[in-house]
Amino acid sequence: MIFIVDELYEDSGSPNFIKNNKITEVYLKWNKMYLLSRKENYEESDVTLLQESINEWAKLFIELFKENSKSELQFPKLHSWVFHIYSSIREFGAINGFAAKPS
């Protein structure tokens, strides 16, 4: 984020250029979503708020980066996060370590 704060990220004139404020917005939405996902215990309202945060982040993330992705952001983890995390939390509880690789 330093490159945005210090205005080192300049408009290249590219049709797919992403403005600084949009990158900052997607970063802030990611942080909000990530912090909500790290809870140890969830009330139903927490899970709903997390899903809303995921939807907001994913919509903006896909809007910003789809054109720059050869796969058009067709990633299994992105799909799982957006479409299955809500039901997983409701069924199994906290997701801390959910995506961790086995040791």
Secondary structure, DSSP 8 states (H G I E B T S, - for coil): -HHHHTT-------TT---HHHHHHHHHHHHHHHHHHT-SS--HHHHHHHHHHHHHHHHHHHHHHGGG-TTTT--HHHHHHHHHHHHHHHHH---TTTT----
